[in-house]
Amino acid sequence: MTDVRAGDRDDRPNLLLVDDDVTFCSVLSKALEKRGFRVRLAHSVAAALSEIQGRPPEYAVIDLKMPDESGLLLVSKLKALDEQTKIVVLTGYASVATAVEAIKLGATYYLSKPADADEIVAAFGRRSGDPSVPIAGKPLSVDRLEWEHINRVLLEHGGNISATAKALSMHRRTLQRKLMKRAAPS
């Protein structure tokens, strides 16, 4: 990857940061600007879609769980506008199902929060998988398996809570409570 710090400041690469946490955006934006990016912010998928019309970014950091739509929708839209856009999906609600979908839709990498600016910049430089990634020494916990299954079924139903609850034979409120919790540690 080329050093984004090099060159004229007017030639800095354009980065779109999309997260509904305003404080997190402010801190991460400053850190990314120090690393040579020109950062644009959006706090919803709708705002991000408006921001990218006519000028898609070279780089994007997208939160998965947004208040209006899934960040996965934005990954798809960005790739449709410019196949060369490098996208890192960043989330506090990591699951295998959403990681797979993000990569299938064109994300360069998928990171769980907390992640710092250096990890994000390094993720932009990833060109292929790493066969030396260690394999977990133990299987996933029952709580984590449940979380993964719920997320996979939720994706299959396009994020529709009612349809997902019905498919899981679960009360809608129970499903909503489970989704409101962060992913259980594995």
C-alpha positions as CSV (number, residue, x, y, z in Angstrom):
1,M,0.0,0.0,0.0
2,T,1.2,3.5,-0.8
3,D,2.0,5.8,2.1
4,V,-1.0,8.0,2.4
5,R,1.1,10.5,4.4
6,A,3.3,11.3,1.4
7,G,2.6,13.9,-1.1
8,D,0.8,17.2,-1.3
9,R,-1.9,17.7,1.4
10,D,-4.4,18.6,-1.4
11,D,-3.9,15.1,-2.9
12,R,-4.8,13.3,0.3
13,P,-7.1,10.3,-0.3
14,N,-10.8,10.9,0.4
15,L,-12.3,8.7,3.2
16,L,-15.9,8.4,4.2
17,L,-16.5,7.6,7.9
18,V,-20.0,6.4,8.7
19,D,-21.0,5.7,12.3
20,D,-23.9,6.9,14.4
21,D,-21.6,7.5,17.5
22,V,-20.7,11.2,17.0
23,T,-18.0,11.2,19.7
24,F,-16.4,8.1,18.2
25,C,-16.5,9.7,14.7
26,S,-14.9,12.8,16.0
27,V,-12.0,11.0,17.6
28,L,-11.4,8.5,14.7
29,S,-11.7,11.3,12.2
30,K,-8.9,13.3,13.8
31,A,-6.7,10.1,14.0
32,L,-7.3,9.3,10.3
33,E,-6.6,12.9,9.3
34,K,-3.3,12.6,11.1
35,R,-2.6,9.6,9.0
36,G,-3.1,11.5,5.8
37,F,-6.8,11.1,4.9
38,R,-9.3,13.8,4.1
39,V,-12.3,12.6,6.1
40,R,-16.0,13.2,5.4
41,L,-18.5,12.1,8.1
42,A,-22.0,10.7,8.0
43,H,-24.0,9.5,11.0
44,S,-26.6,7.5,9.1
45,V,-26.8,5.4,5.9
46,A,-29.2,7.9,4.4
47,A,-26.7,10.8,5.1
48,A,-23.9,8.7,3.7
49,L,-25.8,7.9,0.5
50,S,-26.4,11.6,0.0
51,E,-22.7,12.3,0.7
52,I,-21.4,9.9,-2.0
53,Q,-23.6,11.0,-4.9
54,G,-21.4,12.2,-7.6
55,R,-18.2,11.7,-5.6
56,P,-17.6,8.3,-4.1
57,P,-14.7,8.0,-1.7
58,E,-11.5,6.1,-2.3
59,Y,-11.8,4.7,1.2
60,A,-14.7,4.1,3.6
61,V,-15.1,3.0,7.2
62,I,-18.7,1.8,7.8
63,D,-20.3,0.8,11.0
64,L,-22.5,-2.2,10.5
65,K,-25.3,-1.4,13.0
66,M,-26.8,2.0,12.0
67,P,-30.1,3.5,13.3
68,D,-31.8,3.6,9.8
69,E,-30.3,0.8,7.7
70,S,-27.6,-1.8,7.8
71,G,-24.1,-0.7,6.9
72,L,-24.1,-3.6,4.5
73,L,-26.5,-1.7,2.3
74,L,-23.9,1.1,2.1
75,V,-21.1,-1.4,1.2
76,S,-23.2,-2.6,-1.7
77,K,-24.0,1.0,-2.9
78,L,-20.4,2.1,-2.6
79,K,-19.1,-0.8,-4.7
80,A,-21.8,-0.2,-7.3
81,L,-20.6,3.5,-7.6
82,D,-16.9,2.7,-7.7
83,E,-15.5,-0.9,-7.6
84,Q,-12.1,0.5,-6.5
85,T,-13.4,1.9,-3.2
86,K,-11.6,0.2,-0.3
87,I,-14.1,-0.5,2.5
88,V,-13.6,-1.6,6.1
89,V,-16.7,-2.6,8.0
90,L,-16.3,-1.8,11.7
91,T,-18.8,-3.2,14.3
92,G,-19.4,-3.9,17.9
93,Y,-21.9,-6.6,16.8
94,A,-19.6,-8.9,15.0
95,S,-20.8,-12.2,13.7
96,V,-19.6,-14.7,11.1
97,A,-22.8,-14.2,9.0
98,T,-22.3,-10.4,8.7
99,A,-18.6,-10.8,8.1
100,V,-19.2,-13.2,5.2
101,E,-21.9,-10.9,3.7
102,A,-19.7,-7.8,4.1
103,I,-16.8,-9.5,2.2
104,K,-19.2,-10.9,-0.5
105,L,-20.6,-7.4,-1.0
106,G,-17.1,-6.1,-1.6
107,A,-15.7,-4.9,1.8
108,T,-11.9,-5.1,1.9
109,Y,-11.9,-6.1,5.6
110,Y,-14.1,-6.5,8.6
111,L,-13.0,-5.4,12.1
112,S,-14.6,-5.7,15.5
113,K,-14.7,-2.7,17.8
114,P,-12.7,-1.5,19.5
115,A,-10.2,-0.9,16.6
116,D,-7.8,1.9,16.4
117,A,-6.8,4.1,13.4
118,D,-3.6,2.1,12.7
119,E,-5.6,-1.2,12.5
120,I,-8.1,0.4,10.1
121,V,-5.3,1.8,7.9
122,A,-3.6,-1.6,7.9
123,A,-6.9,-3.2,6.9
124,F,-7.2,-1.0,3.8
125,G,-3.9,-2.5,2.7
126,R,-5.1,-6.1,2.9
127,R,-5.1,-7.7,-0.5
128,S,-5.7,-11.3,0.3
129,G,-6.5,-13.7,3.2
130,D,-3.9,-14.8,5.7
131,P,-3.5,-18.6,5.9
132,S,-1.5,-18.3,9.1
133,V,-4.4,-16.9,11.1
134,P,-4.6,-19.1,14.2
135,I,-7.5,-21.4,14.6
136,A,-9.4,-21.1,17.8
137,G,-8.5,-23.8,20.4
138,K,-12.1,-24.4,21.5
139,P,-15.5,-24.3,19.8
140,L,-17.8,-21.4,20.1
141,S,-19.9,-21.1,23.3
142,V,-23.6,-21.9,23.1
143,D,-24.3,-18.2,23.5
144,R,-22.1,-17.3,20.6
145,L,-23.6,-20.1,18.5
146,E,-27.0,-18.7,19.2
147,W,-25.9,-15.2,18.2
148,E,-24.4,-16.5,15.0
149,H,-27.6,-18.4,14.1
150,I,-29.8,-15.4,14.8
151,N,-27.7,-13.2,12.7
152,R,-27.7,-15.7,9.8
153,V,-31.5,-16.0,9.9
154,L,-31.8,-12.2,10.2
155,L,-29.7,-11.8,7.1
156,E,-31.8,-14.4,5.2
157,H,-34.9,-12.4,6.0
158,G,-33.4,-9.1,4.9
159,G,-33.2,-7.7,8.4
160,N,-37.0,-8.1,9.0
161,I,-37.4,-8.7,12.8
162,S,-40.9,-10.2,12.5
163,A,-40.1,-12.6,9.8
164,T,-36.9,-13.7,11.6
165,A,-38.8,-14.2,14.9
166,K,-41.3,-16.3,13.0
167,A,-38.6,-18.4,11.3
168,L,-36.9,-18.9,14.7
169,S,-40.2,-19.8,16.4
170,M,-39.4,-17.0,18.8
171,H,-41.5,-14.2,20.2
172,R,-40.7,-10.9,18.4
173,R,-39.8,-9.1,21.7
174,T,-37.5,-11.9,22.8
175,L,-35.7,-11.6,19.5
176,Q,-35.4,-7.8,19.9
177,R,-34.0,-8.2,23.4
178,K,-31.4,-10.6,22.2
179,L,-30.4,-8.3,19.3
180,M,-30.1,-5.4,21.6
181,K,-27.4,-7.2,23.6
182,R,-23.9,-7.1,22.3
183,A,-22.6,-10.4,20.9
184,A,-21.8,-12.8,23.7
185,P,-18.0,-13.4,24.0
186,S,-16.9,-16.7,22.5
